[in-house]
């Protein structure tokens, strides 16, 4: 798996370091790591590279909407990766995900891959026990009725719900409550993340603004625009 330390600084999300009080309330901490393009066709390669950043960022945002999950600042994950001397092109396997997860106090780590075959889109998310390094489950949008690239927002929502269920947390209070974001807007947002990771703030702002124009309720794009302005 390709992974850029600079990209992770701007883009990866670590979910909660859990305090004793939070643990008693059933909250679980996750570290969501960069995903890998497992083989995609039908779009520009740069767009697929950008989705390696956009998909986990949006997945982390959806997971954070669960009342038993808490999001911490994005910089924590980058610091942990640097502390483990991870190389820019190093693949994140289960053992590596476990080490990173433990170092940020997460109970679980999530990594995975995606593939787009001319509009047929699949996400495979690997749920790793940060304590043992064991892959607990691989969840995917395996329902053929939810594999159209146009459904990318709903696909990410579905995968987040399956991850929550896999660790034994109760369902989201209002599943599917996030506003649907057009797939093109997600691609624009992802390009903004990639440009931001490359410190091209001007071009990143343009992509975030395009994503917002296409989807005015796209909160993550609005947050990205605020970061780079």
Buried (B, 14 or more C-beta within 10 A) or exposed (E): BBBBBEBBBBBBBBBBBBEEEBEEEEBBBBBBBBBBBBEBEEBEEEBBBBBBBBBBBBBBBBBBBBEBBBBBEBEBBBBBBEEEEBEEEBEBBBEBBBBBBBBBBBBBBBBBBBBBEEEEBBBBBBBBBBEEBEBBBBBBBEEEEBBBBEBBBBBBBBBBBBBBBBBEBEEBEEEEEBEBBBBBBBBBBBBBBBBBBBEBBEBBBBBBBBBBEBBEEBEBBBEBBEBBE
